[in-house]
Amino acid sequence: MLMTSAAKSGAHSVVRRMAAKILGDYPPPTLSHAQELLQELAAAQSAAAGDEWAAFSAAISSALQKQGADRFLRLPPIAKTVHSRQRSLAPRYLSYLLRSAHFTPALQKALTESPVGQPLVNPYYPWSSPLLVQHGYHVVRLLEATDLDLARVRLVTDFGGGYGSFCRLLRNLGYRQRYLICDLPVMCALQRFYLRNVFPSGADEQPPQNVQWLSGDIQATLRRESAQASPALFVATWSLSESPLAVRKEVAPVLPGYAYVLCAYQRTFGVYDNREYFTALAESLPQFEWQHAECPVYPNNFYLIGRNRAAG
């Protein structure tokens, strides 16, 4: 009996998941600086006492103490948030990339995963992970919408840097200029831990020297940083859209100092109508040429990508 198209698709999906499970069952490398990570998480938990980030710090610390740090990307608190499987999205992102002229050999090479943290394997692109392919998609969308040349960029501001994966991707693409990550202390701790294991610098294996972190005084610092380094790129993928209004009000006034802006967001978050917010944000910054549209891969999620005319 001939298999129906649906049955074939289902069988192929099962085979891919089995292959990913087999490929993903590899021994992770032993990571350094786990004790320092635990100390930073304890400090972050204390600083955030009483809010959800204190609970998140505590959950990560508990998982690390019970299961170790070598496979930290598989630990439930992280796998459920910043290193998800994206089962239904993974093939769609890859399909888009394969059709784009901007999916160059250099970008394909840059999407090769590091084994640090035992990342998940993308069954559709086995030498990468679902999240890293998504980050490649971010880059392609930015290149399609603007004239950005990464070799000319002098500052990248990564607002909400996950565990450091997007920073890693740009470094794989050759970026060595200033990289500023704005995030909460618990996430900064994870990012430092990850990046110093992937790109150890110096005898004490610090993160790359061009990477710096910011957890407070956002507006003044970003205004100063973007004024000193041009052209600059501002990236906020599902981070500004999950920030309280007070934080958004700090960020919006500094965006004119950037040559390029890349935001991704979900339609709503909590009480916020993000579609309304980002539409108003674009209208308040007429010096930018904006592309604002729903993501064809991820329904009910949107990209706002801009090029500042004043940046030349």
N, C-alpha and C positions, 0 to 999 in steps of 0.2 A: 504494500500500500504506500502510495506517495505521501510524503509529509506535506502538510499545509505550510504556507509562508509563516503563519504565527507559530506553528510547532517548530519549524526550523529556527526561527528567531529565538524561541525559548531555549532550544537545545544549544544554540551558539552561546547564549547568555550564560547557561550553566557551565559550559566548557570554559568560557573566559573566566568565570568566578573561580572555578577549580584551578585553572592555570595560575591565576593571581594568588590564590592561597598557597599553592606549591612554591611559586617564585618568591612569595613574601615570607616564607618560612626560612629565613636565612639568619645566621648568627650575627647579632649587631656588634659593632666594634665597642671596645671598652672606652668609656668616656671619662675625661678628666674634669675636675672642679665640681663634682656633685655636692660635696660638703659646702662649698661656697654658695652654690645655688640654694641649698636648704636654708642657709643663714640669711640670704637675701629674701627668700620667701617668708621667713619668720618675721623679718623687719617689715615687709610689705603687709603682712597680716596684722601686725600691731598698728601700723600707720592707718590702715583702713578699717580698724575695729568697728564692728556694728553694721557694715554694709556688705553687699553681695561679693565684693572683691576680696574681703577678708575670708569669706567662706570658700571662694575659689582658690585662694592661696593655701588655705588649710587642706582642701581636697587634693591639691597637687602634692603638697608636702607629705600627706598621708600615703598617697599612691607611690611616691618616690621611695619613702622609707620602707614600704612593704615589698615593692617589686624592683627597686633599683632604678637608676637613671639611664642605663644603656639603651633601653627601648622606650624612652619617655614619650615618643610620639604615638605609641600604641596605648598609653594609659588612658582610661576612660575620661577623666576631666579634660584632656587635651584632644583626644580623638573625637569627642562630641562637639568641640568648639572650633579650634583653629587647624585641625588636620583631619578633616572629614573624608569619608569614602566617596561621596558625590556619585553614587552608582548610576543614576539616570542622566547626570549631566556630563560625565566623563566622555562618552562617545560623541556627544554634541559639540563640546569644546574642540575636540580633536578634529572632527569633520570640518568645522569652520577654519581651523588653522591650516589644514591641508589644502583648502581652496584659496588661501590668501597668498599673494605675492610677497608679503612681508614675513612669511614663515621661512626665513632664510636658513641655509646650513648653519650659520652662526647661532641662530636662535634654537634650532633643533639640538645642536650640541650643548647649548646652555641649559636645556631642559633635562639633561642627564642628572638623575638624583644622586645625592650623597647618602651613604648608608648610615650616617650619624642619626641616632635616635630611632633606627629601624622604621623608616617611613613606609607607608602603604604602597603597594605596587599598583600601577594603573594597568588593568587587564587589556586595555586598548593600545597602550603605549608603554610596554613593560620596563623600559629603562628610565621611566619617570614615575611620578606619583600623580594622583588626581589633582591635588592642590597645585603642584608645580605647573601642570598643563593649564590649569585655570589662570595662573599668573602669566604664563606665556600668552594666553588669550588677552589679558589686560594690555600687555605690551603691544600686541598686534592691533587692537582697537585704537590705542593711542597713536600708533604710527599711521594708521589708515585715516585718522581724523585730523592730523596736524602734520607740520613739517619738522617735527622733533628729530634732532640728531643727537643721540646720547653722547657722542664724543665731544660735543660742544657744551653740554650741561655742566654747571659748576656746583649745583646744590640740588639734592633730592630731599624733600621733606616727606617722610612716610608717617602719616597720621594714623596710628593704630597699626603697628607692624607685625601682628600675629606672633609667630615664634621666630621671625627673621627670614622667612623663605623668600619674600620679594627682594629684600636686600641681597640675599645670596644670588638670586637670578641676575640682578643688574651687575653684580660683581663678576659673575660668569660671563657676562656680555662685555666685560672690560672696563666697567665704570670704577674709577678710583678717586673721584673728587668727593667733596664733603657729603656725608649721608647722615641726616638728622632724623631720628625716630622719636616721635611724640607718643607716649603711652603711659599707662598706669604702672606703678612700681613692680607689680607681680609679673606683668608682661615684659617689662624691661629686663627683669632677672632671667626669664626664659630666653629672651633674645640674646643676651650676653653669653649665656651658657651655650646656646646652639652655635653662635657665630665663632666663639673662641675654640670650639671643637672642630668646626668645618674649616676655618681659616685662622689657625693659631698664629699669633704675631709675637715675635720676640721670645726671650728665654722663659718668660713666665706665661706664655701662651695666652696673651690678651686678644680680644677681638681686633679686627683690622683697625688701624689707627684713624682711618677716615670716617669711622662710624662713631656718632655721639648720641646721647640720650637726653630727653627732656620730659619731665613729668609735671612741671609747674611753670608759671609765668609765661604762658604760651604766646600771648599776643606780642608782648615786647620782644621776646626772643626771636620769634619768626619774622617780625618786621625788621629787626636788626640783621638777621642772617640773610634774608632775601635781598636786602639792600647791598650787602657786601659781596654777593655772588650771583652773577647773571650770565646766561639764563638759568632760571631755577624751575624745578618741577615739583608740584604739590600732588601727592597721591593719598587718597582716602577711599579705600574699598570696604564698604559696609562698616565703617567706623564713625565717620562724622554723622552718618544717618542713625547711629545708635547712641549718640552723645546727647546729654541733656541740653536744653536750650541755652543755658548759661555758657557752656563750652562752645557751642556753635557761634554765639555772639562774639566770642573771643577770636575765633578763627576767621570768620567772614571778612573783617576789615583788612586782613593782611594779604588776602588773595591777589589784589592788584600788583603786589610786588613780585608775583610769579609770572613766568612766561607761559607756562603750561599747567593745566589743572586736569586731573583725572579723578573723578568720583564715581563710585558704584554704590547703589543703594536699593533697599527694598521699598515697596510702595508705602507700607505703614510700619511703624515700630512703636509699640505701646500706644500712647495717646497722640503720637505725631503722624500727620499726613505728610510723608516725605516727598511725595510727588509735588504737593503744593509748596513745600519748603524749598526744594531745589529749583523749581520753576521761578519762584520769587528771587532766589539767590542769583540765578542767571540774569534775570531782568535788572537786578541791582548793579550788575557789572557789565555795562554795555561796551566797555573797552575790549571785551573778549569776543572772539568768534566762537559760538557754542554749537556743539552737536549734542542734542538731548533726545534720547529715544529709549524705548524698551529694549532689553537685551533679547535677541532672537533665540539664544540658547536657554535662557533662564527666565521664564515668564514671570511677570509682576516684579521684575527687578530691572533697574535702569542704569544707563551710563550718562553722565554729564561730563563732557570733554571739551576743554576750551584752550584757545590760543590767544594770548594777549597781543593785540595789534600794536600796542606801544612798545613791545619788546623787540620790534624790528623783524 
